[in-house]
Amino acid sequence: MACCYQVSLGGGIVAVAASSFPVNSKLKPFPALKAELPKPMASDLSPDRSIFHDASSSSPRRDLVFIVNPRGANGRTGKDWKKLLPYLRSRLDKNCNICESLTSGPYHAIDITREAIREGADAVVAVGGDGTLHEVVNGFFWAGKPVANHNREATRSTALGLIPLGTGSDFARTLGWKNDPREAIDRIAEGLRSPVDVGVITGESEEESHYFINVADIHLSAKAGYFASRYKRFGNLCYVIGALQAFMGHKNQDLRIKVNEGEWETCSLVTALCIGNAKYFGGGMKITPNADPSSGNFEVVILQDFKWYDFILKLHRLYNGTHLSVKNVSSRSVFSIEVEDISGSGSIYVQSDGEHLGFLPRKFCILPSAIQMIC
């Protein structure tokens, strides 16, 4: 293998400013991405120890960085990755420089991705579930802008790749991919690219930006996702456990929304509001069935005045995507939406791609064709 060692930044995980929104001290929101990363230390990226090298090759080789969360899916991701390596090498070693990087903790994948892009990687490949993919996508951006390749003569941008190996692989479901990591490696070997949209979430200050590629959601579903993250050792059962825990003490809330920079409108007794760049969340629930990550728009689905028994009676419709005809469910296509809690309680949960982001208010905007994806 041409290159195989962990990429790390001399500055470690970037320090971040606290959110200006009211936050329960027991919760840890996804960090705000603000100031520039520390410059890599010389010992990390010296001229003769770049993350890529292939001095002996006379033809261009693709530089691929595989970011692996070895603790994903209760440690299963790391074990499955080791089993995949021989096949990956057999398919890619001839034409690619392979760089394997194991994450050491939360948000590490963001740092690795940014450094790989700056170093000119042809692709950064997320190996794991939707959480790892979410961090890698956030690594493509910094301070509201795409991360740039240091080599100004580069002919094309760094692409995003995905090998689904985790608790949830909902984004892969939208693309119609089988749960087959070898098939994913074959796609990476072929290297065909297609543009995909990315959502950006901002708070009161637009400098506090978070990015998502799958689904962002608000209130009950976001609260369920927060609790589900505690039970990932149980696989997809964690989503059921999280939903049951979220229902305890749940109250539907009146929210204000502003769609496509229009006028504010009131949505009464909101149970959940979902902003889909893709179709699935929660381990296979087809919540935004008309969403398309290459359409240039979100699909927003709002569930209003749902009771606990409504979910039991209509759960099968939520999973197969036929719930849009159900009473108190509405859907619309938007390129931006702002959401506020009328009560001002500061307790309405927000998440994206299964990652807890804090609480309302938030604004969600689409970034059309923001990333080239290997598909």
N, C-alpha and C positions, 0 to 999 in steps of 0.2 A: 504494500500500500504506500502511495507516494508521501502521505502526510497524515499522522494520526496522533494528536495530543490535545489536551484540553486548552481552549482559549479562555483567558481570563484578563480582566482589566486591573491595572495597578491600583486604581482608586477603590476597588471593591464595588459594592452596591451603592448607587448614587443616593445621597441624602435628599430628602424631599421636604417641601413645606407642608404644613398641616392644612387640611381643607377648611375653608371659611364657613362651611355649613355645620349645623349642629350634628354632632356625631356621638353615638353611644360609646363610652370609653371602653366597653368590652369588645367592640368590633374594630377590625383593622381594614379600612378601605383601601382600595387599590391606590398606589401613590400617585400624586400629581407629578407630571413630568415637566419640569420648568427649565432650570438652568443647564448650561452646557456640562457634559460629562468631564471629569478630570482627564487631563492628557495621559495617555498610557505611559507607564514608566519604561525607561530604556531597557530594563531587564526583561520586560514582557514582550516588547516588539522592537527588537534591535534589527538593523538592516539584514543580518544574516539569519534571523529567526522570525521571519514573517510567518503568518499563519498558512501561507501558501508558498510552495517552491517546487520547481521542476526544471532544474537547469539542464538536464540531459535530454529533454524532449525537443524535437525540432518542429513539431506541429502544436498548435494551440490546444490546451487541455482545459476543460471546465473545472473551476474551483468550487467544490461543494462543501458546505458546512452543515453537518447534521447535529442538531441540538436535541439532546436526549435528557428527559427527566427520569433518572433511574428509579426514583421512589414512586413514580406514577402507578396508579391502579394497585396500590398496596405492594409495590415492589415488582409487580408483574412486568411493567414496561421495561425495566432494566434487564430482566431475564430474557424476555422475548427479543430484545434488541441484540443481545449476545448471540442468540440462535440465528438471527437474520444476517449477521455480519458476513459469513462466508458467501451467501448468495449475493449480497450487496457488492462485495469485492469482485465476485465473478462477473457481474453485469457492468460494473463501473470502472474498475481499475485501469482498463486499457485507454480510456478517453478522459478520465477525470482525476483530479487531485482530491482525495477524500480527507476531510478533517472532521474528526469526531469530538464533540464537546459535551461533557456531562454537567448538568446544572448542579449547583451546590445549595440552592435554596430559592425562596420566592424572588421573582423579578430578575434573577440572574440571566435568564434567557433574553431579556430585553437588552442587557449590556452586551452579551455575546453577539446578538444580531447586529447592533449598531456598529460594533467594531468590524464584523465580517463585511458589512456593506462598505464601510470606509476603506477596507483593504482590497475591495474589488471582487468579492465573491460573485460567481455566476449565479448561485442560488443559496438560500438559507432554507434548510428543510427542518420543519418541526416534527419530532418523533415523539408521539404521545397522544394525549387526549385534547379536548377543546381548550383546557387551561393552558397547556404548553403553546398551542397555536395562538391563543390570545396574546400571550407575552411576546411571541415572535412578531406578530403583527404590530404590536406597540413599538417594537424595536425598529421598525421601518420609519418611524417618525421621531422628531425631536423639536420641542418648542414650536409646535404647530406647523412644521415643515417636514418634507421627506428628508431622510438622512442621505447625504451625498457621498459618492465615491470620490476618494482623494485624487484618483487618476482622472484628470479632466479629458484625457484622450479616449476614455472608455466608450465603446460603441453602443453598449446597451446597459440597462439598469439591472440590479440584482433581482432575481425572481424569488417567489415564495414557493416552497414545496411542502408536502405533507405526507407522512407515513402514519396512519392512524394506529396508535397503540396506547389505549388508555381506558378510563372508566366510561367516558362518553366521546363519541365521534359524530356529533350531530351535523357539523358542517360537511363532512364527507358524505352523509346521507343526501344532502341537498344536491350534491354533484352526481349522485347516482352511483357512487363507488361502492364496490363490495368490501366487506371487512376482510381484506386480503392484503397484508403488507407486501407480499412479493409482487402483486399486481401494481402497488404503489411504486415500488422500486423500478419496475418496468417503465412506468410513466416517466419517472425521473431520468432514466437512461435515454428515453426518446427525446425528452427535453422540450416538448411543444409547450408554448405559452399562450395564455389567454388573459385579458385584463379582467379584474374583479373590482367591485366597489368596496369601499370601507366606510363604516360609520364613525363619526367623531362626536364625542360627548363633552360639553363644556358646562361649567357652573356659572356663578355670578361673574367670575373673571374668566375671560376666554383663553387666558394663558394656561388654565388648568384643563388640559385636554387629555382624554382617554380615547382609545380607538377600539373598534370591535368589527368583526367580520361576519358574525353569525346573528345572534338575537340579543337585544337589550330589553329589559323588562322592569316593570314597576309594581310595587305593592305586594300582593299575596305571592305571586310566582317568584318574585325576587327574594322575598323573605324565606320561601321554601327552599330556594337555591342556596341561600346562606346557611340554613340548617343542614341541608343535604351535604354540604362540603365537609361537615363533621363526621359523616358516616361513609366516606368513599371506600372504606375497607370492605363494605358490603356490596360493592359493585353497583349495578343499576338499581338495586333495592334502596340505595341511599336517597333516591328521588322520592320514593313513596314515604320513607321515614321523615324526610324533610317536609313534605307536604302536610303530613299529619301533625307535626310539631308546629308548623306555621298557622294551621287552622285554630290552634288554641289561642283564644283571646282576639282573634281577627275581627276587624270591623271594616266594612266597605266605607270608602271615603269619597267626598266630593273633590274633584280636581279641576283645575283650569288648564286648558290647552290652547296653544296658538299654532296653527298649521300653515306652513309655507309663508311665514311672515305676515299672515292675515290678522284678523281680529281675535281677541280672546273669546273663548266659549267655555261654558261650564259642562262638565260631564258628571252627572250625579251618581252616587253610590258605586264608585269604581271598585271592582274586585281585583282586576289586573289589567295592565296596559302593556302591550308587547310591540316592540319596534323591530321588524324583521328585515335584515339584509339577506337572510337565508330562511329556510322553511322550518327547521326543527330545533327544539331545545329539550332539556330535561330528560335526556336518554331516549329520544325517539318520538316525542310529542310534536305533531305537525301543526304547530300553533299559528304560523303565518303561511298558509298553504300556497299563496300566490306570489310570495317573495322570490326574487331572482337576483343573485349577486352581480349580475351584469346589466341590470335594467336601468340604473341611474336613479332609482327610487326605493324607499322603504315601503313595506306593507305594515300598516299599523292596525292591530286588532285590539278592541276594547271589550272586556267582559264586565257587565254591570249588574249589580244586585244579585250576584250568585250566592246561594247558600251552600252549606257543606254537602247536602244531599244532591244538589245540582251536579257537583263534580262526580259523585258516584254514578248518577244516572246517565251522565253525558260524557264520561271519561273516554269511552270508546270513540266518540265523535272527535274529541280533542286529539286523539292519537292518529286517527285516519284522515284528519283534515276536513271533515264535513260539518264542523261546528258553526260555520259562518251563517248558516240558515237558522240557527237556534235563536230563540227569543233572547233579547238583551245582549246579543253579540253583534258588533259592527266592525267594518273593515274599510280602510281607505288607503290610497296610494299617495305618498307625500315625499318631498325631498328634505323637509325640515319640520320638526315639531318641538315646541317648548312645553314643559309640564311643570305645574306648580301645585302645591298642597294648599287649598283654600284655608284650612284651619291653622296653618302655620306651625303645626306641631313639631316639624322636623323629624318625624318618625316614619316616613314613607320610604321603604327600602328601594334602592336602585341597584341593578346588576347588569353586567354585559358579559356574554359568553361564559356565564356561570361564575363570574368574579364579582364579589361585593364591592360597590363603588361608593357607598355612603347613602345619602338621603336627598330627597327633592329640596330645591328646584334643580332642573337640568334642561339643557337644550341638546337636541340630537340632529345632526346634519349628515347628508350623504356626500361622500367624496367619490364621484364617478371614476371608474377605471384607475383607481389609485395605486394598485399593485398588479404586477404581472405574475400570474400563478402558473406553475407547471401542472398541466391537466391533460 
